[in-house]
Structures are given as structure tokens and as C-alpha cells.
Amino acid sequence: MKIIFYIISFFLISSVAYAHTYTGMIGFYDGLSHPVLGFDHFLAMVSVGIISAQIGDRAIWTIPSTFVLIMIVGGLIGIYAEMNQLLKSSALNEIGQTFIFADFLYFLIEIGILVSVIALGLSIAIEKKLPVGITMIFVGIFGFFHGSAHGFEMPWAVNPFLFALGFATGTATLHIFGVILGYFAIKTKLSIVILRITGICFAGIGIYSLINL
């Protein structure tokens, strides 16, 4: 169980970093590293995998798949919103207002992402197995926020398609990592307690980040 202690320590000593600050906006590699280097995204993705493992059965793949699919939908809407704002800024006197509106949208999306970190962390800690359908609905909502954040950035990427493929792959990888972590952490009473503490840490980081947003 040393790996769980290392993960908790990493979360506690690391500074909070938001996903949209870490990207070269080039192609596949940048998209792949996007959810990993974005601390809020990282916590949410791993949490989804852990929760899936806690529920078990088909939820191990249906819940992460729901997140990824709705995230892609959110990404498409994010692209549309970003491009729409860019088109509206054709006149110089409109650019300032456009950027203010875009910043407001980013702020709302960031709040949604941090709320997802808090909710998913608490879900891990409480270990209350909700019906899979309800869990998928909430996970889908959270996936939409995360996808929108990616979508806002994709029009600025040199190769948007490869960037999108990269962050989808990175997200799926983190889900798998979370599933593996959760699968082995529910084997013993001690590891279950440690997993719950990890969930509390996740939620605490989300609350701290939300307060300091």
C-alpha cells in the first residue's frame, strides 16, 4: 500500500495547477499531457476510475466510458463557443467585451471542474454505492465541464484533431489507472480506510482550490 501513501503525499505537497495552463497547443503529445498536468483534471479522472472500481461489475467500463463520451460532446460545444466568440470579435472595439465574456465562461467551467473534484472525492470517501444510472448522470455532467475546458482551447492548437485525440487518450489512461488503484485498494480493510482518506484529500484539495479561485 506504499503507492497510496505516496499518492496522498503528492497531493498534499503539490501546488494547485489548472488544466488550461499546461499545454504547448501543438498536437497529440500536448493533448495527452493536458489532463495529466492539469491538477484538477487529474484528480477528477482518477476519481472516476476509483468509483467505478468501488461499484464493480459493468460499472468499471460504463462509467468511465460515459465520462469520455460526454467529455467529447462538451469539447465540441466548447469549440463552437470559442469560435463563435472569435467571430464576434471582428471589430476592434468588440474584442475587449469578447475576452471578458470568454473569461466569464472559463470561470464558470473552472467552478464546475472543481465541484466535480469535490463531489467525486466525497463519493470515494463515503463509499456509498449509488445506482449506476444516477452515477453515470453525474459523471456525465462532470465530463461535460471537463470537455468544455478542453474545447475552449482546441481552436488555438496547431493540430486540433491530434490535440483532441491526445486528451481523450490521456483521460482514458487516467481512468484505467484509477480503476486499477481502486480495484486493489478495496481488497483489505486497511486499504479501504486509506482509500477513504484519499477521497477526503481529493475533496479537500477541491475545496481549497475553489476558495482560492
N, C-alpha and C positions, 0 to 999 in steps of 0.2 A: 504493500500500500504506500510505499515511499513516493511513487509518482503522484499520488493525490496530494500528499503533503507539499511536494514541490510545486504543484499547480496552484494550490491555495496561497503559498508564499509568493509566487509570481504575481498573483492577482493583487495581493495586499501591498507589495512594494512597488508595483509598476505605476507610472503616472497615467492618467486617463488620456486616451487619444481617440479622436473621432475619425470615422472611416473615410470621410472625404478629404482628409489632409494627407493621405499617403497614397499617392499614385503619380506615375510619370505620364499617364494617359497615352501610352504608346500602343499596346496590343495585348496579347494573351497573358504574358507574364504579369503585367501590371494589374489586369483584371483578376488573375489568380491570387495575387498577394493582397488584393484590396480588402476582402473580408478578414484576412488573417492579421494584417497590420492595423486594421481599424478595430480598436479595442472593444467598442460597444457591439460591433457586428460579431466579433469573435466569441464573446460571451453568449450572445443570443444563439448563434449557430450550434455551439457545443451543447447549450442547454436543451435545444430541441432534440438533439440526439440522445441525451441522457434521459429526458422524459419519455421518449419513445421506448427506450430500453426498460424503464420502470414499468410501463404499461404492458409491454411484451406482445407476443403473437404478431399479427399483421401490422400492428401499430409501428413496429420497428421500421417498416418501409413506407407505410401510408402517410404517416405524419411528416417525416422529412420530405417526401415527395410533394405533399401539399404545400409545404413552405416554399420549395424551389419553384413549383409551377406558378403559384400566386406571386412570388417574387418577380418572376419574368413578366407577368402581367403588369405589376407595379412599375417595373423598369420601362415597359413600353409607354405607359401613361406618363412617367417621368420624362421620357424623351420628348413626347408630344408637348408637355407643358413647357419644357425648356426651349424647344424650338419655337413654340408659339410666342414666348416672351422675347426671343431674339428677333423674330419678325416684327413684333410691335415696336422694337427699338430702332426702326429705320431712320427716324428723325432724331437729331442730336438732342433736342430738348425732351425727348421721351426716355432716353437711356437711364437717367438718374432714377425716374419713377419705376422703370422696369427692374432695375437692380434692387430697389427697395422691396418690391413685390416678391422678387425671387428670393431675397434674403428671408422674407417672412415665411415663404413656403419651406425653405430649408430648415428654419427654426421649428416649424410645426412637425416636419418629418423627423427631426432630431429628437423632439419630445416623444414622438411615437416609438422611436427606436429604443430610447432609454426606458420608457414604460414597459416595453417588451422584455428588456433585460431584467427589470424588477419583477414582473409577473412570472416570467419563466424561472427565475431564481427561487422565488417563493414556492412555486409549484414543485420544484425539486426538493426543497426543504420540508414542505408539508407532506409530500408523497401521497397526496390524495388523488386516487385514480378516477378522474372524471371519465364519462363516456367518450369513446374515441371520436364520435361525431362532433361533440362540443369542443374537444381539444383541437380537432382539425380546423374548426371555425376560427378559434382564437389564434392558432398558429398561422392560419391563412392571413388574418388581419395583420399580424406582426410581419409576415413575409411581404405583404404589400408595402408597408413602410420602408422596410429594408430595400426592396426592389426600387421604390421611387427614388431613394437616395442615390442608388447606382444609376438610375435612368437620367437624373439631372446632370450627371457628369459625362455620360456617354457621347453626347454630341461634340464634346471637346476632345475626345480621343482621336488619335491619328487613325486607328482602325477600330471603329465602334463594334463591329461584329466579333472580332477576336477578343476585344475587351469584355464584351458580354459573355462570350463563351468561357473566358477565364474566370470571371467572378461566379458564374454558375457552377463551374467545376470546383472552385475553391470552397464555395458554400456546401456542395455535396460532400466534399472531403471532410470538412469540419463536422458535418452531421454524422458521418461514419465514425469519426474519432469520438464524438460524444456517445454514440451507441456502444462502441467498444468499452469506453470508460464506464458507462452506466451498467453495462452487462456484467462486468467483473466486480463493480462496486456494490452490487446487490446480493453478493454471494454470502457474506458474513454479517453478523450484527455490527461489528466494529466498522467495517467498510460502509455500511448503510449510514451509521452515525456520521462518519467523515463526509459522506456524500451530502447529507443534510446540511452539515456545516458549510460545505462548498456552495450549496444553494443559497444559504444565508449570506455568504460573502458576495456572491453574484448580485443578489438583490441590494446589498449594502453599497456596492460599487455603483449600481444603477441609481440609487437614491442620492448618493454623494454627487454623482455626475449631473443629475437633474437639478439639484440645488445650485450647483456652480455653473449651470449652463448660461 
